[in-house]
Protein backbone atom coordinates (compact mmCIF):
# COMPACT_ATOMS: atom_id res chain seq x y z
CA UNK A 1 0.00 0.00 0.00
CA UNK A 2 2.90 2.33 0.63
CA UNK A 3 3.80 2.00 -3.04
CA UNK A 4 0.36 3.28 -3.99
CA UNK A 5 0.70 6.17 -1.56
CA UNK A 6 4.08 7.03 -3.04
CA UNK A 7 2.53 6.96 -6.49
CA UNK A 8 -0.23 9.30 -5.35
CA UNK A 9 2.46 11.65 -4.07
CA UNK A 10 4.15 11.50 -7.50
CA UNK A 11 0.79 12.24 -9.12
CA UNK A 12 0.29 15.23 -6.79
CA UNK A 13 3.66 16.56 -7.79
CA UNK A 14 2.81 16.06 -11.46
CA UNK A 15 -0.60 17.68 -10.99
CA UNK A 16 -2.46 14.43 -11.63
CA UNK A 17 -3.92 13.95 -8.13
CA UNK A 18 -7.41 15.02 -9.21
CA UNK A 19 -7.53 12.29 -11.86
CA UNK A 20 -6.53 9.65 -9.32
CA UNK A 21 -9.82 10.14 -7.50
CA UNK A 22 -12.12 10.30 -10.57
CA UNK A 23 -12.73 6.58 -10.95
CA UNK A 24 -11.34 3.10 -10.63
CA UNK A 25 -10.37 2.83 -14.27
CA UNK A 26 -8.45 6.12 -14.30
CA UNK A 27 -6.86 5.29 -10.95
CA UNK A 28 -5.76 1.90 -12.29
CA UNK A 29 -4.28 3.55 -15.39
CA UNK A 30 -2.42 6.05 -13.23
CA UNK A 31 -1.08 3.29 -10.99
CA UNK A 32 0.15 1.39 -14.06
CA UNK A 33 1.74 4.58 -15.38
CA UNK A 34 3.38 5.12 -11.99
CA UNK A 35 4.79 1.60 -11.96
CA UNK A 36 6.20 2.14 -15.42
CA UNK A 37 7.74 5.36 -14.15
CA UNK A 38 9.32 3.47 -11.24
CA UNK A 39 10.82 0.90 -13.63
CA UNK A 40 12.12 3.67 -15.85
CA UNK A 41 13.70 5.45 -12.87
CA UNK A 42 15.30 2.18 -11.74
CA UNK A 43 16.76 1.54 -15.20
CA UNK A 44 17.95 5.11 -15.48
CA UNK A 45 19.57 4.87 -12.03
CA UNK A 46 21.43 1.71 -13.06
CA UNK A 47 22.62 3.35 -16.28
CA UNK A 48 23.85 6.39 -14.35
CA UNK A 49 25.67 4.13 -11.88
CA UNK A 50 27.45 2.39 -14.78
CA UNK A 51 28.28 5.75 -16.34
CA UNK A 52 29.72 6.97 -13.04
CA UNK A 53 31.83 3.83 -12.78
CA UNK A 54 33.22 4.43 -16.26
CA UNK A 55 33.79 8.11 -15.52
CA UNK A 56 35.99 7.17 -12.55
CA UNK A 57 38.32 5.07 -14.73
CA UNK A 58 41.85 6.13 -15.46
CA UNK A 59 42.68 7.28 -18.98
CA UNK A 60 44.27 3.92 -19.89
CA UNK A 61 41.36 1.96 -18.42
CA UNK A 62 38.81 4.19 -20.15
CA UNK A 63 40.55 3.59 -23.51
CA UNK A 64 40.55 -0.15 -22.83
CA UNK A 65 36.87 0.03 -21.87
CA UNK A 66 35.99 1.96 -25.03
CA UNK A 67 37.87 -0.59 -27.15
CA UNK A 68 36.03 -3.46 -25.45
CA UNK A 69 32.68 -1.77 -26.10
CA UNK A 70 33.66 -1.15 -29.72
CA UNK A 71 34.66 -4.82 -30.13
CA UNK A 72 31.35 -5.85 -28.62
CA UNK A 73 29.34 -3.72 -31.06
CA UNK A 74 31.47 -4.83 -34.02
CA UNK A 75 30.96 -8.48 -33.07
CA UNK A 76 27.18 -7.89 -32.81
CA UNK A 77 27.16 -6.27 -36.24
CA UNK A 78 29.22 -9.18 -37.63
CA UNK A 79 26.88 -11.76 -36.06
CA UNK A 80 23.81 -9.98 -37.43
CA UNK A 81 25.42 -9.79 -40.86
CA UNK A 82 26.30 -13.49 -40.77
CA UNK A 83 22.77 -14.35 -39.66
CA UNK A 84 21.39 -12.33 -42.59
CA UNK A 85 23.75 -14.10 -44.98
CA UNK A 86 22.75 -17.53 -43.67
CA UNK A 87 19.04 -16.70 -43.91
CA UNK A 88 19.48 -15.34 -47.45
CA UNK A 89 21.48 -18.40 -48.53
CA UNK A 90 18.85 -20.73 -47.07
CA UNK A 91 16.04 -18.83 -48.80
CA UNK A 92 17.90 -18.83 -52.12
CA UNK A 93 18.66 -22.55 -51.73
CA UNK A 94 14.99 -23.34 -51.05
CA UNK A 95 13.89 -21.25 -54.04
CA UNK A 96 16.46 -22.90 -56.31
CA UNK A 97 15.47 -26.37 -55.08
CA UNK A 98 11.80 -25.64 -55.63
CA UNK A 99 12.50 -24.32 -59.15
CA UNK A 100 14.60 -27.39 -60.02
CA UNK A 101 11.87 -29.63 -58.60
CA UNK A 102 9.23 -27.89 -60.72
CA UNK A 103 11.36 -28.19 -63.85
CA UNK A 104 12.05 -31.87 -63.20
CA UNK A 105 8.37 -32.51 -62.50
CA UNK A 106 7.37 -30.80 -65.73
CA UNK A 107 9.95 -32.81 -67.67
CA UNK A 108 8.80 -36.11 -66.15
CA UNK A 109 5.17 -35.17 -66.76
CA UNK A 110 5.87 -34.44 -70.41
CA UNK A 111 7.75 -37.71 -70.86
CA UNK A 112 4.96 -39.67 -69.20
CA UNK A 113 2.35 -37.84 -71.28
CA UNK A 114 4.24 -38.60 -74.48
CA UNK A 115 4.51 -42.30 -73.54
CA UNK A 116 0.80 -42.49 -72.75
CA UNK A 117 -0.05 -40.67 -75.96
CA UNK A 118 2.08 -43.04 -78.02
CA UNK A 119 0.55 -46.09 -76.34
CA UNK A 120 -2.96 -44.75 -76.97
CA UNK A 121 -2.04 -44.00 -80.58
CA UNK A 122 -0.79 -47.59 -81.06
CA UNK A 123 -4.03 -48.96 -79.65
CA UNK A 124 -6.12 -46.71 -81.92
CA UNK A 125 -4.02 -47.67 -84.95
CA UNK A 126 -4.40 -51.36 -84.05
CA UNK A 127 -8.17 -50.96 -83.68
CA UNK A 128 -8.44 -49.22 -87.05
CA UNK A 129 -6.29 -51.84 -88.77
CA UNK A 130 -8.34 -54.64 -87.15
CA UNK A 131 -11.58 -53.02 -88.41
CA UNK A 132 -10.10 -52.91 -91.90
CA UNK A 133 -9.45 -56.67 -91.66
CA UNK A 134 -5.66 -56.57 -91.53
CA UNK A 135 -4.14 -59.75 -90.06
CA UNK A 136 -3.01 -59.84 -86.42
CA UNK A 137 0.62 -60.59 -87.43
CA UNK A 138 0.83 -57.47 -89.62
CA UNK A 139 -0.85 -55.31 -86.94
CA UNK A 140 1.62 -56.66 -84.35
CA UNK A 141 4.57 -55.81 -86.62
CA UNK A 142 3.18 -52.34 -87.43
CA UNK A 143 2.26 -51.30 -83.88
CA UNK A 144 4.61 -53.34 -81.70
CA UNK A 145 1.65 -54.75 -79.74
CA UNK A 146 1.45 -58.42 -78.81
CA UNK A 147 -1.12 -60.65 -80.52
CA UNK A 148 -2.90 -61.03 -77.15
CA UNK A 149 -3.27 -57.24 -76.82
CA UNK A 150 -4.61 -57.01 -80.36
CA UNK A 151 -7.09 -59.84 -79.73
CA UNK A 152 -8.45 -58.04 -76.65
CA UNK A 153 -9.36 -54.96 -78.71
C-alpha positions in Angstrom: 0.0 0.0 0.0 2.9 2.3 0.6 3.8 2.0 -3.0 0.4 3.3 -4.0 0.7 6.2 -1.6 4.1 7.0 -3.0 2.5 7.0 -6.5 -0.2 9.3 -5.3 2.5 11.6 -4.1 4.2 11.5 -7.5 0.8 12.2 -9.1 0.3 15.2 -6.8 3.7 16.6 -7.8 2.8 16.1 -11.5 -0.6 17.7 -11.0 -2.5 14.4 -11.6 -3.9 14.0 -8.1 -7.4 15.0 -9.2 -7.5 12.3 -11.9 -6.5 9.6 -9.3 -9.8 10.1 -7.5 -12.1 10.3 -10.6 -12.7 6.6 -10.9 -11.3 3.1 -10.6 -10.4 2.8 -14.3 -8.4 6.1 -14.3 -6.9 5.3 -10.9 -5.8 1.9 -12.3 -4.3 3.5 -15.4 -2.4 6.1 -13.2 -1.1 3.3 -11.0 0.2 1.4 -14.1 1.7 4.6 -15.4 3.4 5.1 -12.0 4.8 1.6 -12.0 6.2 2.1 -15.4 7.7 5.4 -14.1 9.3 3.5 -11.2 10.8 0.9 -13.6 12.1 3.7 -15.9 13.7 5.5 -12.9 15.3 2.2 -11.7 16.8 1.5 -15.2 18.0 5.1 -15.5 19.6 4.9 -12.0 21.4 1.7 -13.1 22.6 3.3 -16.3 23.8 6.4 -14.3 25.7 4.1 -11.9 27.5 2.4 -14.8 28.3 5.7 -16.3 29.7 7.0 -13.0 31.8 3.8 -12.8 33.2 4.4 -16.3 33.8 8.1 -15.5 36.0 7.2 -12.6 38.3 5.1 -14.7 41.8 6.1 -15.5 42.7 7.3 -19.0 44.3 3.9 -19.9 41.4 2.0 -18.4 38.8 4.2 -20.2 40.6 3.6 -23.5 40.6 -0.1 -22.8 36.9 0.0 -21.9 36.0 2.0 -25.0 37.9 -0.6 -27.2 36.0 -3.5 -25.5 32.7 -1.8 -26.1 33.7 -1.2 -29.7 34.7 -4.8 -30.1 31.4 -5.9 -28.6 29.3 -3.7 -31.1 31.5 -4.8 -34.0 31.0 -8.5 -33.1 27.2 -7.9 -32.8 27.2 -6.3 -36.2 29.2 -9.2 -37.6 26.9 -11.8 -36.1 23.8 -10.0 -37.4 25.4 -9.8 -40.9 26.3 -13.5 -40.8 22.8 -14.3 -39.7 21.4 -12.3 -42.6 23.7 -14.1 -45.0 22.7 -17.5 -43.7 19.0 -16.7 -43.9 19.5 -15.3 -47.5 21.5 -18.4 -48.5 18.9 -20.7 -47.1 16.0 -18.8 -48.8 17.9 -18.8 -52.1 18.7 -22.5 -51.7 15.0 -23.3 -51.1 13.9 -21.2 -54.0 16.5 -22.9 -56.3 15.5 -26.4 -55.1 11.8 -25.6 -55.6 12.5 -24.3 -59.1 14.6 -27.4 -60.0 11.9 -29.6 -58.6 9.2 -27.9 -60.7 11.4 -28.2 -63.9 12.1 -31.9 -63.2 8.4 -32.5 -62.5 7.4 -30.8 -65.7 10.0 -32.8 -67.7 8.8 -36.1 -66.1 5.2 -35.2 -66.8 5.9 -34.4 -70.4 7.8 -37.7 -70.9 5.0 -39.7 -69.2 2.4 -37.8 -71.3 4.2 -38.6 -74.5 4.5 -42.3 -73.5 0.8 -42.5 -72.7 -0.1 -40.7 -76.0 2.1 -43.0 -78.0 0.5 -46.1 -76.3 -3.0 -44.7 -77.0 -2.0 -44.0 -80.6 -0.8 -47.6 -81.1 -4.0 -49.0 -79.7 -6.1 -46.7 -81.9 -4.0 -47.7 -84.9 -4.4 -51.4 -84.0 -8.2 -51.0 -83.7 -8.4 -49.2 -87.0 -6.3 -51.8 -88.8 -8.3 -54.6 -87.1 -11.6 -53.0 -88.4 -10.1 -52.9 -91.9 -9.5 -56.7 -91.7 -5.7 -56.6 -91.5 -4.1 -59.7 -90.1 -3.0 -59.8 -86.4 0.6 -60.6 -87.4 0.8 -57.5 -89.6 -0.9 -55.3 -86.9 1.6 -56.7 -84.3 4.6 -55.8 -86.6 3.2 -52.3 -87.4 2.3 -51.3 -83.9 4.6 -53.3 -81.7 1.6 -54.7 -79.7 1.4 -58.4 -78.8 -1.1 -60.7 -80.5 -2.9 -61.0 -77.1 -3.3 -57.2 -76.8 -4.6 -57.0 -80.4 -7.1 -59.8 -79.7 -8.4 -58.0 -76.7 -9.4 -55.0 -78.7 
